[in-house]
Amino acid sequence: MNMKKILILALSLLWMPTLRAQRWLGGDISLLPSYEDAGTKYYDRKGTEWSALNIFKDVGWRAMRVRLFVDPSNASDEHKGEGVCQDLPYVIRLSKQIKEAGLQLMLDLHYSDTWADPSKQFVPKRWERESTGVRARKYPKALADSVYAYTTHVLKTLKAEGIVPDMIQTGNEITYGMLWPAGKVMPDDDANWDVFSSLLKAGVKACREQCPEAQVIIHTEHAQDWNATRGYYERIGRYGVDYDVIGLSYYPMWHGTVRHLGVVIDSLHQVFSKPVMIVETAAYYSHENDPWESGKNHDGEAYPATVEGQRQFVEDLVAELSGHKCVTGLFWWFPEENGSGKQVTHNWLNRGLFDNRTGKALPALSALRPFTVTGSGRGRRPFRPRPVIDEPAEQWSPTTLIVMYDESVGKKYLKEAFEKSGAEIIYEYRIIHGFAIRKPDSMTLDEAIEYYKKVKGCIAVNKDRRVQLMEQH
């Protein structure tokens, strides 16, 4: 080997760790073309008008996430009004913009015609025959074949357009499975995991065949519940699902404190030795024109629903994640929300990174930037290996439970059960389809959990974590 080749090899070996240590900062910008078509204007912090992509790039974003629905024309009017419109032609158009801007692409396959999340995983209309009744129980392979064929078609079509995803999610927030009822599971129970894992493996197989360089992400949303999270990924491994990255949703109003998230991340890395990405996060800066949130500061216990509260959350989150070398991605959900122009969605969520009234970038956008340069563990909270979580009982409320239900079944049966048992409804969650309740005096917490789990339509019953505000500072 001559000296030139030796030098090239040495340089490549020095460069490889840098590539592996890359931290991807970005966001799910799936509704951006709709805003652009409406003529919406975006402004940076100085008030200069730019394209949204250029504003994101200017603060260090290097990757974008895009959701894909099977056939969103079948979605309800309500869901269409919330931004469900991303069919394959729409995604091709947006993905070309992302790639032409020199950014990485994360493709989020929903395997549904509409929103897929912990309370709903609706089977696409075209696959209904394979997913219900006797046929689904006797021939689960037919549904897995549909997943494989569809995923293959999507990726082949993208490649024909010159688009190769760098990261692919096979399902969105699939803590309780996907393609219900055929692929419905519990994260802490082996029941039906053979069917669910066959669906996942079919999707992953297509990804490996069509995009062998892409990282495959398995995405769950129970970041606050170590037992459920550990049980889920243990089963993923036991049933032989091939994947590269653990993807988590983390929202401070639903998933515990930032510090607790850090403990979960440490535990995940120690048990599973996989990179972790926060593939969804966001926090409120307001509740204006938001029909789902009652009260000026609802869900603002940890961080107030103000511009400063949102910025403080970002600062705390980035500081925490900087101490975890295994964290390789941080993606903001719906950063492009901008109600300052023509109407695009029916209402506002107020969790984006632009002011809905002015279209001007919020301080939280700039506060995300340090994530891209703090991968060495030299953040405000330096990396210290922590033991795998063994959660003491006092971390949980002794009287409060969070009960989630299947949207397709509805809440009628749960509300009847609450009334019959003497439980008190503290709050109804509109977006995630669930209730916070105070358990009946006649039951222990564990008895109440088992009682409500048996109610028709109930997906999960979880203890309610006590929020320790001082943990975040």
N, C-alpha and C positions, 0 to 999 in steps of 0.2 A: 504493500500500500504506500503510495507516494505521500509527500508532506502535504500537498494540497488536499487530498482526500481525508487525511488525518485531521487537518484543521477544520474541514467542513463537518466531519463527524463530531468533533469536540464541540463546535458551536451548536450543532443540532441537539446534542445532549444537554447543553446548558439551557437551550431554549424550551425543551420539552416540559420541564416543571412549570415554567411560566404559563404555557398553554393550559396545562392541567389546573393551574391555580386561578384561571380566569373566573371572575365573578360577574355574572350577567345582571345588570340593572335594566329594568324595562317596565312594560305595562301591557295590559290587555286593552288594545285600542280597537276593538271589533266594530265599534259604531262610528269610527272616524269618517269613512266615506259618506255616510249619511249626513253628517255635519257639514262636510265639504260641499256636498251637493246642494245643501240648503244655504250655502254662502256664508256660513258661520266664520267669524274672524277670531283669530287667536293672537294674544299679545303676551310678550315676555314681561318680566318683573319691572322693566324700565318703561313699559308702555309701547314698545316697538312691535308693529304687526309682522308676524312671521307665520310660516306654515307650522302646524302643530309638530310635525316630525322634526323640523329644524330646531324648534324650541326644546324638544326632548333630547335631541342629539347634543345640543349646546350644554346641557347639564349632565352629560355623561351617560345617557341611555344608549345601550348597544344591542338590545334585543326586544322584540315585540311578540306578544301572544295574540292569537286570533282564534276565535271559536268557530266551529262549523256544525250546523244542524243538518240532518238528513234531508228534510223537506219542510222548511219553516213556513211555507204557505199553508200548512195544516195547523199552525199554532193558533191559539185563541186570539181574539182582538185585543184582549187585555195584555197578553204577552207580547204581541206585536207592538203595542204601545209602549212596552218597556224596552224595546230594542231587539226583538227576535226577528232577524231578517237575513242572517248569514248563510245563504246557500252557496253551492260550489262556485258559480260564476262571480258572486260577490267576494268570496274569499280569494279567488285567483287575482282579482283586481287589486285588493288590498295587499296581498302577499307580494305582488310585483312592486308596489310602492315601497314596501319594507326592504325587499332585496335590492332594489335600485338605489335606495338610500344607504346601502352598505351595512344593514342591520341583520342580526340573526333572527330567525323565525321559529317560534314555538306554535305548533298546530294543536289546538284543543278539540279533539273529537268528542262531541257530546253523545253520539249514538242515540239521538232523540230528535224529534221535530221541533222541540221547544226546550225551555230551561231544564237542565238535569242537575239536581242537587240532593242533599240528604232527605228532603221530604217528597221528592218526585223524580222518578226515572222512567218517564213515559216511553213505551216502545214506539218506534216509528210506525206510522200507519201502514206502510208497505210491508212491514214485518209482523203485523198483528196475528196472522194465521199461524206463524211459527212460535208465537210466544204465549198463547193462552190455551186453556183447556187440556184435553187429553193429549192432543198432538205435542204440546210443549213437554208434557211429562214423559211421553213415550219416545219422542224424537228430539231431544235437546240439541242434537248435532245439526239439525236444520237451521236453528237460530245462529249457532256458531259459524256455520257456512255462510250465512248472510253477513255476519260481522266481517269475516275474512274477505268475502267478495267485495263488499262495500269499501273497506279500508284499502284494498288493492286498487280498486277503481279510482278512489280519491287520489291516492299517491301517484298512480300512473298519469292521471290527468294533470296534476300539478307539475310533474316532471316534464311532460310534453310541452308545458308552458314555460319551461326553464326555471321552475321553482322547486327547490329541494329543501324541505324543512330540516332545521338543525336539531330540533327537539319536538317530540310528539307525545301528547297525553292520550292514552287509550282509555277515555272516559273522564267525566268531570265530577269531582266530589263523590266518589263511588265508595264511601265508607259502608254503605248498606247495599252494595251491589249496583247492578244496572239492568236495563231492559226488564223491568218488573212486569208481571210477577215471576217470570221464569228465572231471572238471575238475581233475585232478592236474597240477601244474607244479613246476618248479624256479625259484627266484628269479633265477638267473643263466643261464637257458637259455630261448630262444624257443619251444621245443617245447610244443605244446598250449595256448599262450597265447590263440590265437584262440577256442578253446572256453571256457576259463576266463573270459576277459574277457566273452564273450557272456552267461555266467551272472551275472557281477557287474553288467553293464549292465542286465540284465533286472530284477534286484532294485532297482537305483538308479532305474530308470525308474518303477517302482511308487512308490518313496518320493517322487520329485519330483512325481508326479501327485497323490498322496494327502496328503502333508504337505510342501508346497513351502517352508515356513519352517524345516523341520528341517535340522540339519547332518548330512550323510552322512559316516560315518567308515569308513575302510579300516584294518582292524586286523591287525597282524603282531606276531610275538613275537621276532624275531631282533635285538633291540636291541644286542647285543654285536658283531654282524657287519656292519660298514659295507658291505662289498662286496655281501653278500646284500641288505641293506636298500636300498642305492642301486639295485642292479639291479632289485629288485622294483618300486619306485615309478617308476623310469624306464619299465618296461614297462607299468605301469598307465597312465601318460600316453601312451605310444606307441600303445597299443591303444584309446585314447579312452574310458577309464573316467572318468565324472564323479563327483567327490567333493569334500568340503570340508576334511576333517581327517585328518592322519596319526595313527593310534592305535597305541600301542606297549604291549606287556607288558614290564615290567621287574621281575625278581626278583633280588636281589643274589647269591643262591646259584647262579644259572644264567647270568646275563647280564652278568658283568663288574662293574667298579667303578662307583661313583656318578660319579666324575669322568669315566670313559670315556663313560658315558651322556651327560654334558653335551657332550662333543665330538661325539658322534653327532647330538645335537639341533641343535647349531650347524650341522653339515654338512647335515643335512636341510633346515633353514631356508634356508641359502644356495643350495642346489641346486634346491629345489622351491617355496620361498616359500609354504608352507602352515603353518597352525597345527598344533601337535603336542599331543596329549593322552597322558598315561600312563593308559590305561584299565584297567590291572591292575597292582597291585603288592602286596606283602606280604612279611613276614619272620617267621621263627620266634621264639617266646618260650619254647618247650619242645618236647620230643619225647615227652611222656607219652602213653601209649595210642595211639601212632602206629606202625602196622605197617610203614610204608614206609621209615622212617628208622632205621637201625641206629646205636647209639651215642648217648650223651648230647648230643654236640655235632656230630653229622654235619651237613654243609652250613653249618657255622658258622665257616668260615675267615675270612671278612670281618667278620661280626658274630656273636658267640656266640648260641646258641639260648637266650637268657635274656630276662627282662623288660627288663633294662637294654640288652642287645644290640639288641632290637627298637626301643626308644626311640631309641638312638643312630643306628640306620639311618634312622629317620624324620627326625631332626634334620639329618643329613647330606644326605638327599634333598631336603628342603624348602629347605635352604640353597643347594644346587646349582640347583634349578629356579627359585629366586628371581632368578637372574641371566639367565634366558632369557625375553624378552618374548613369544616365539612359543609358549610353553607355556601353554595355556588350560584344562587340566584335569588333575586328579590323583584317581584312584579306587582305593580299597583293595578287594581281592578278598576276599569272605567275611568282612567285619568282624563280622557278627552271630553267628559261631560261639560257642556257649555251652552247654557240656556239664553245667552245674550242675543242670539239671532232668531231666525225662524224656528218654530216648534219642530223638534225632532222626536222627542218622547212626550208622553202625555203628562208626566210629572217630573219633578226633580228628585234626585237622590242626595245631592249635596255631599258626595264623597269623592268627587273628582279633584283635579289639581288646577282647575281654572274657575274663577268666580262666575257663577251662573248669571250674575247681573251685568258684569263688565267684560267678561272674556279674558281677563288678565290673569296671568299665572299667580298662583298662591305661594306663600313662603315655603310650604311643605315640599314643593317641587325641588327647590334648590337644596333643601335639607336632606334630600335623598342622596345627593351626589357623593358624599364621603363613603358610601357603601362600596363603590368601585375601587377605592384605594385603601381599604382597611381589611384586606383579606389575610393579613399576616398575624392577626390576633393582637394587634397593638392598639385596640380601641380603648374607649373610656373604661370598659369592663374587661380587663385582660383575661385571656383564656386560662381557666383552671379546671382540670378534669374533675367532674363531679360524679358521685355515685349514681347508679341507675335508680330511678325514682322508687321510693317506698313511701307512699303518701300517707301521712298520719290522718286519723279520722277528723281531727280538729280543723283541717283545711276545708271541710265541707259544712254547709249549713245543716243543722239538725232537723229542720222543718220544711225546707224548700226543695222542690223537684222541678226539673225541666222535662216536659213531656212533649214529644214530637209525633206528628201524625202524617199519614199518607194523604196527600192532597186529593188523590182520585177517590178515596173513600170519604174524606171529609171529617169534620170535627164533631158531628152530631153525637156519635156514640161516646166519645171521651167526655163531652160536656155532661151527658146524662150520667156517666160514671162518677164524675166529680160531684154532682149534686146528690146522687144516691149515697155516696160514701162520706159526704160531709167535708170534702176538700174545698178550699177557697182559691178561686182564680185570682192571682196577683196581677198577671199581665198576659196579654195575648200577642204573640209574635206574628206579624202579618207576612213578613218576607220568608222566614224559615219554617212557617207552619207549625207552630207549637205554642205551649202555654208554660208560664211559670206558675206553680201552684203551691199553696201551703197544705201540707198533708193533713188528713183527718186526725184528730186527737186520739181516736180509737185504734190507730195503727202505728207500728214502729215505721221508721224510714224504709227498712228492707221489706217489710210487709206491704207497704204502699207501692214500692217499686214492682213487686211481683203482681200485685193486684192490677195495676194499670197496664202492665205489659200484655195482659190477656185480653184487653179491650179491643174490639174490632177497629182496625185502622191505625192502631198505635205502632209506631216504628221503634221508638226508643224512650226509655225513662232514665234520666241521668240525675245524679246528685248535683246540687248547685254549689259551685266553688265560691268560697268567701273571697272577696276582692280585698287585697291588702294594698292600699294606695301607697304606702311607704316603700313597697318593694320596687317601685319603678324609679326611684331616685337614689 
